[in-house]
Amino acid sequence: MDEERILKSANYVRTELPVRIAHRIRDLQALPYVVVKQEWVAKVYELYWSAFEKLRKYPEIHTQKDNREFCKFLRGILDEHAPVIPWISLGLSLSSHQMVPDQLDAFMRRMLVSRISRRVLAEHHLALTEGLAEGDTSPQRAQVGIIHTGLDVKASVLRCISLLQERPQGADANFETLNDSRPTGPPSKSDWRWPEVILDGDLDTKFAYIKEHFEYIVFELLKNAMRHTVLRNGGLGEPAPIRATIVAGPDIMNVRISDQGKVRSYRPHAAIFLSSPRSGPYR
């Protein structure tokens, strides 16, 4: 990364972000009027509109000083938008009876995916600028912006396993949902243990990716596998182990997580943001 490229990056972010925000504003405008006027949804709409106006009017960036000012401006917008997901989730939960469930899920999916892409663009440029300012321009460096060029898959998976197994007993467990036929009734949360996770496969695999995003995906998959393994086991002795297998090819890398939890019926991918089944029209 050099000064010329950092200026090109700055101007790309400056012109691309308002386009992406405009699409989300249009999605918000397409919601039922009563939903958009809901207090928390309205706050998000105003934030998006304000960011769009600020970004579209921002002048072209020509110098490193311009870029430093732009980075301060960009960081301010990122900080302002930090509460967007809690706000939009609360607002839609309070007005979800005004929308068809599938429509609501599709809207939330677009909002989340778009938010991730926008923040990656902004944070990557901020990280590149910081790296250039610190003189970190070696082509062999382990991180370019927010992208880890040699992300250690084994280390990331082990970190997720450790974080999950350090949680207190009872986390995420809802034994009341079990159809337990034992005479003593449902097990108490002190009766069960976290399952062992066996990690195997291509353990030396490294690839280029955003570390936080990869670990979030692995964490959520392992969390669901642990939760359903514990529920299936019902506190009767040691639960069956979970196996995480790393498979690497010339152009692709997979992490397969296999558990012996209860088989669940198929749910469309729009429901992947839900950690438990939907219940009732207000969810």
Residue, then its C-alpha position, 0 to 999 in steps of 0.5 A: m500500500d502506498e500514498e497513491r493507492i490509499l487516496k484511491s481507496a479513500n475516494y472509492v469508499r467516499t463514493e461507494l458508501p452513499v450508494r449502498i446506504a441509498h439502497r437500504i433507505r429505499d428498503l426502509q421506505a418500502l416498509p409499511y408506513v406504521v412500521v417506519k414511524q415506529e420510534w426505533v425504526a424511525k431513528v435508524y431511518e434518520l441515521y441512514w438519511s443523515a449519513f447519506e447526505k453527509l457522504r454524498k456531499y463530501p468533497e474529493i480527497h486529493t492529499q494525505k491530509d484530506n484522507r486523515e480528515f476523511c478517516k476522522f469523519l468516517r470513524g464518526i459515522l461508524d460510531e454513530h451507527a453502532p446501535v443500529i442493529p439493536w434499534i432496528s431489531l427492537g423496532l421490528s419486534l414491536s411492529s412485527h405484527q404489521m408485516v408478513p414473517d417472511q417479508l420481515d426476515a428478508f428485510m433483516r437479512r438485507m440490512l445485516v448483510s449490507r451493514i457488514s459489507r459497508r463496515v468492512l469497506a470503512e474499517h478496512h480503509l481505516a486500517l490501511t491508513e493506520g498501517l501506512a502511517e505506521g510505516d507497515t508496508s512490507p508485502q510479507r506482513a500478516q495483516v493487510g487492513i482488517i484482512h489476515t493474509g495467513l489466518d490460522v484456522k486451527a488456532s481460531v477454531l480452538r479459540c472458539i472452543s475455549l470461549l464456549q467451554e468457559r461459559p457457565q453451566g446452564a448457558d443456552a440450555n432450555f431443558e423445559t423444551l425436552n420431552d423427558s419421560r424420566p420419573t425425576g423430570p427434566p434434568s437440572k442444569s448442574d447435571w450436564r457438561w459441555p461436550e468434548v470437541i475433537l479437532d482433526g483434518d488439515l490442521d496446518t491450514k492457513f488462508a486469507y480472511i477477516k479473522e473476526h468474521f470467521e471466528y464469529i461463524v465458527f463460534e455460532l456453529l459450535k454453540n448450536a452444536m453444543r446446545h443441541t448435543v446437551l439437550r439431546n443428552g439430557g444430563l445423562g452422563e457425558p454427552a457425545p463428542i462433537r467433531a470439527t474437521i478442517v478440509a483444505g483444497p487448492d482453492i477452497m477451505n471447509v470446516r465441517i462440524s458434526d454433532q449428535g444432537k437432535v435432528r431438526s426439520y429443515r428451515p429456510h436460510a432466512a431463519i439462520f439469524l434465529s438461535s431458537p425456533r420462532s414462537g408466536p406472531y411477535r417472536 
